[in-house]
């Protein structure tokens, strides 16, 4: 996996920086965008910018490559998955609490109109 997902000497650094620290920031970014009722494309833009920040942390603290398209894409994919999941989770909660007479929750990320299905 080294060389494909991460360039550092240990998987722990990838897990710590990209998945835990970056993932938490991505979840909170997706949540924040959903809370202000902004469209999902805004979350995508913010998450792509966050991926550059995560890439910089890899570079500044652990000697990673700053301008590596390959590792930027890996970081961006991980952050997009986590951030968009946070967006969808928050949006599902919003729709079913603020419009409880119209929608019911069907799962952690989904909702449907009441009386349908």
NORVEN-V786893 format. One record per backbone hydrogen bond with DSSP energy under -0.5 kcal/mol. NH is the residue of the N-H (numbers start at 0). CO is the residue of the C=O. If there is no record, write none. Layout:
BEGIN
NH|CO + NH|CO
END
This chain:
BEGIN
2|5 + 3|0 + 4|0 + 5|0 + 12|9 + 13|9 + 14|10 + 15|11 + 16|12 + 17|13 + 18|13 + 19|14 + 20|15 + 21|16 + 23|19 + 24|20 + 25|21 + 26|22 + 27|23 + 28|24 + 29|25 + 30|26 + 31|27 + 32|28 + 33|29 + 34|30 + 35|31 + 36|33 + 37|32 + 41|38 + 42|38 + 43|39 + 44|40 + 45|41 + 46|42 + 47|43 + 48|44 + 49|45 + 50|46 + 51|47 + 52|48 + 53|49 + 54|50 + 55|51 + 56|52 + 57|53 + 58|54 + 59|55 + 60|56 + 61|56 + 61|57 + 62|58 + 63|57 + 65|63 + 67|64 + 67|65 + 68|66 + 71|67 + 72|68 + 73|69 + 74|70 + 75|71 + 76|72 + 77|73 + 78|74 + 79|75 + 80|76 + 81|77 + 82|78 + 83|79 + 84|80 + 85|81 + 86|82 + 87|83 + 88|84 + 89|85 + 90|86 + 91|87 + 92|88 + 93|89 + 94|90 + 95|91 + 96|92 + 97|93 + 98|93 + 98|94 + 99|96 + 101|98 + 102|98 + 103|111 + 105|109 + 106|109 + 111|103 + 113|101 + 115|112
END
